[in-house]
């Protein structure tokens, strides 16, 4: 199933008109965790999409693939001299066989027609890259990367190698082993990775109308905003009800997303 297939299946099981989305496409050959957003939570998509992602990848060494995975044209190559993957912030160009748009069209559509595709490099961050095991032509890695990172390209950077298996095991604090297609998280719980600012009744009324409130002198409850989210991003809560996601604006907090009751 593709990520689009998953969203379509969820949508079919809900009343007509309820919005459904997800937080980051999985390659068709990949497996693992996909966060599906329903109803009001689609408003928070960009904050969840920005969370770092963790993958387990199995690389086939000494071979190349024009797509970077086992679905492409394979050719023998040379065994990599090192199995060290890059760490930190790097410049990475999306592979030609990717969903990024080039000239208003998906890159993979152009590549499949045999056209030469050039994609612009962009900064991504590899937070962690661990070699788990290595046996002959195959090696397994666990990688934690920023949103928008192409693991296929990281594996291909070994020269020569391609990604034979890819499984997403985490998105931010959400883990694959905790996934349950039958369970819905309330918005306040789904966004529990954000620090919390408790509002009084007057502030709650202001935020419900999209108005700013003053920032507290004391730090909000919880840890700092996680990697990928703008610094200072918080949940605004009143009596256990999530009212908004807010970002700092000078001495005030500006609601970026307001959640209607329900």
Order of alpha helices (4+ residues) and beta strands (2+ residues): alpha-beta-beta-beta-alpha-beta-beta-beta-beta-beta-beta-alpha-beta-beta-alpha-beta-beta-alpha-beta-alpha-beta-beta-beta-beta
